[in-house]
Amino acid sequence: MLCRTIGIVPALVCVSAVLLGHSCLGQTAPPATSAPASGPVVVGEKQDRPVVTQPAATTQPAIPALDVPPHPDPKDFTGPSAPSSVKPPVHSAAKDVSATFACGSRPYVIGSLDVIEIQVWNSPNLSGIRDVGSDGLISMPLIGEIRADGLTKEQLTAAIKEKLAASVFADPPEVTVQVLRGNSKKYYVFGEVNRSGEFPLIGCMTVLDAFANTGGFHEFAKTKAIYILRGDQTIKFNFKDVSHGKNMQQNIQLENGDRIFVP
């Protein structure tokens, strides 16, 4: 009816429009094309472009382990928090001569005019070199005068620690005592010798050893009548016999203060 009303030509146009609409409605979108697994997607004409690849993941260099001891070295403790078992270092480069002047297993006994060094850990004001006076005393801050004459190093160390603990230290501090010069150990030779006077008593010296420092005897020296004064005791010594290996019991060990006379 519609075609009859509007005529043949318009009818053809109408039919063509209807068919075209059906054709558009029935058309479906082409399926999407997935990109290849690797490489860029090329659209249109092929182009010579380099293939971009993803750089490999960089590996961080390993950090070397620090060589740290599991426990701190006791020698590294220098402050007040150091454990009490750590011994104080001796800061002086001077040599302790007490073993040189001692005789055998007997420990060295400090005497007047000796020079000693006292180290009190973490207390530089208390540490230092001290001269033993002619009265046998030394002087230290906080504790004043203390007797050193007649004491071994160990005995003097204990006395200093006790006095310091009784003054300002809550606990006895660590103390080190060493002998720098042993001026107190001497013997004397008088009479008919080439070199007389005062000599240092070093180690275990005998009467025969003492004459090695005198440079020989005078021409008229009575070497058979030599004697040693030790306090109020007189000890006879026959140099001629002892030098020939006789009466060796006369060759006694010298003690501090012995006086040898050669008439």
Secondary structure as UniProt FT lines:
FT   HELIX           2..6
FT   HELIX           8..26
FT   HELIX           74..76
FT   TURN            80..81
FT   TURN            84..85
FT   HELIX           98..101
FT   TURN            104..105
FT   TURN            112..113
FT   STRAND          115..120
FT   TURN            121..122
FT   TURN            124..126
FT   STRAND          128..131
FT   TURN            134..135
FT   STRAND          137..140
FT   TURN            141..143
FT   STRAND          144..147
FT   TURN            149..150
FT   HELIX           153..165
FT   TURN            166..168
FT   STRAND          175..181
FT   TURN            183..184
FT   STRAND          186..191
FT   STRAND          197..200
FT   HELIX           207..210
FT   HELIX           211..213
FT   TURN            214..215
FT   TURN            219..220
FT   TURN            223..224
FT   STRAND          226..230
FT   TURN            231..232
FT   STRAND          233..237
FT   HELIX           239..243
FT   TURN            244..245
FT   HELIX           248..250
FT   TURN            256..257
FT   STRAND          259..262
//
